[in-house]
Every structure is written in C-alpha cells, then in structure tokens.
Amino acid sequence: SVLSVDKELESDESVGLGRSREYDAIVIGSGIGGLVAATQLAVKGAKVLVLEKYLIPGGSSGYYERDGFTFDVGSSVMFGFSDK
C-alpha cells in the first residue's frame, strides 16, 4: 500500500512542481541505518521520503577535513556499553 503525506498544501509552489505526496516508505532519521534502508528501497523502485530533524544527514557518524582531504571517522557517538 502507498503511504500518503497529507498536508494542507494546495499550490504547486508549496509542494514543488512534479513532486508527489505519496510514498511507498517513509524513513524517519538519516543515520546510516535510515540511509541504507532508504537507498535499498529506492534501488528496488520504491518512492521513499527520508525525514531528518538535523541540518545534515549522517546521524552520529562523523568526519574531519585536513589538508584538503576528508576522513570518515565512523560513529562518533557511542553509548550503552558500560554499567554506568
């Protein structure tokens, strides 16, 4: 079944020309799990909407730049591995 995102937007300017408000899947969060799920669904032809509350995707993954190179540091936020 197709999920519908109902908003009170009627004009083409509000939604964007050619953009549909119906999706096969809605992924909440653009961390590594959400991005992988969304891309795998999209590769198989699903119309996917990814929602993220932060300014950039990636979740708790991180990177740094040095001398013109970008280095992926993987997960930069980890918790829940101790008794405290």
LINWO-V960501 format. One record per pair of residues at least 12 apart in sequence whose C-alpha atoms are under 7 Angstrom apart, sorted by the first residue. I is the first residue (numbers start at 1). J is the second residue. D is the distance in Angstrom with one decimal. If there is no record, write none. Layout:
# LINWO-V960501
I:J:D  I:J:D
This chain:
# LINWO-V960501
1:24:7.0  2:22:6.4  2:23:5.7  2:24:4.8  3:22:5.7  3:23:5.1  3:24:5.8  3:25:6.8  4:21:6.1  4:22:4.5  4:23:6.3  5:21:5.4  5:22:6.2  23:47:5.0  23:48:5.6  23:49:6.6  24:46:5.6  24:47:5.2  24:48:6.0  25:47:6.6  25:48:5.0  25:49:6.5  26:48:5.8  26:49:4.8  26:50:6.0  27:49:6.1  27:50:4.7  27:51:6.2  28:50:6.0  28:51:5.0  28:52:6.5  29:50:6.8  29:51:5.7  29:52:4.8  30:50:6.7  30:51:6.9  30:52:5.7  30:57:5.1  30:58:5.6  30:59:6.0  31:57:6.5  31:58:4.4  31:59:3.7  31:60:6.7  32:58:6.1  32:59:6.7  60:75:5.5  60:76:5.7  60:77:5.4  61:74:5.1  61:75:4.2  61:76:5.4  62:74:5.8  62:75:6.2  62:76:5.6
